[in-house]
C-alpha cells in the first residue's frame, strides 16, 4: 500500500469505508481498493491478475462488520 484516505463512518446508517491506494510491482500499476462493511471494490487497474489477487484475498476474509 502506498497511501489512502482516512476511514469514514456514517453512524446514522452504521456504515464505514476506507479507500487504499496500492501499487503492484509486477504489473507496474497503481490501483485503489475500497473496503466497506459489505463490499470490496477495486478501481483503476488494467491487469486482471490484480483483480484475481484481490478477489482471492477478499474471499478468505470473514465479513468485515
C-alpha positions in Angstrom: 0.0 0.0 0.0 1.3 3.5 -0.8 -1.4 5.7 0.6 -5.1 6.1 1.1 -7.9 8.2 2.7 -8.8 8.2 6.3 -11.7 5.8 7.1 -15.1 7.4 7.3 -18.2 6.3 9.3 -21.8 7.2 9.0 -23.2 6.4 12.4 -26.8 7.1 11.4 -26.6 4.2 8.8 -23.8 2.3 10.7 -21.6 2.1 7.6 -18.0 2.7 7.0 -15.5 2.8 4.1 -11.8 3.1 3.6 -10.0 3.7 0.3 -6.5 2.3 -0.1 -4.0 3.3 -2.8 -2.0 0.3 -3.8 0.9 -0.5 -6.1 1.6 -3.8 -7.8 5.3 -4.1 -8.8 4.9 -7.0 -11.3 2.2 -5.1 -13.2 3.7 -1.7 -12.6 0.2 -0.4 -11.8 -1.2 1.8 -9.1 -4.8 0.9 -8.2 -7.4 1.5 -5.5 -9.2 -0.9 -3.1 -12.2 0.5 -1.3 -13.4 -1.5 1.7 -16.9 -1.2 3.3 -19.0 -3.4 5.6 -20.4 -5.4 2.7 -18.1 -4.8 -0.4 -14.6 -4.7 -1.6 -14.3 -2.5 -4.7 -11.2 -2.4 -7.0 -10.7 0.5 -9.4 -8.1 2.0 -11.8 -6.5 -1.3 -12.7 -5.8 -2.8 -16.2 -4.1 -6.2 -15.3 -6.8 -8.8 -14.5 -4.2 -10.5 -12.2 -4.7 -7.6 -9.8 -8.5 -8.3 -9.6 -7.9 -12.0 -9.2 -5.4 -11.4 -6.3 -7.8 -9.1 -4.5 -10.7 -11.4 -5.0 -8.8 -14.4 -3.6 -7.7 -12.2 -0.6 -11.3 -11.0 0.0 -12.8 -14.5 -0.3 -10.6 -15.6 2.5 -11.9 -13.0 4.9 -14.8 -13.1 7.2 -17.5 -10.4 7.0 -15.9 -7.1 7.7 -18.7 -5.9 10.1 
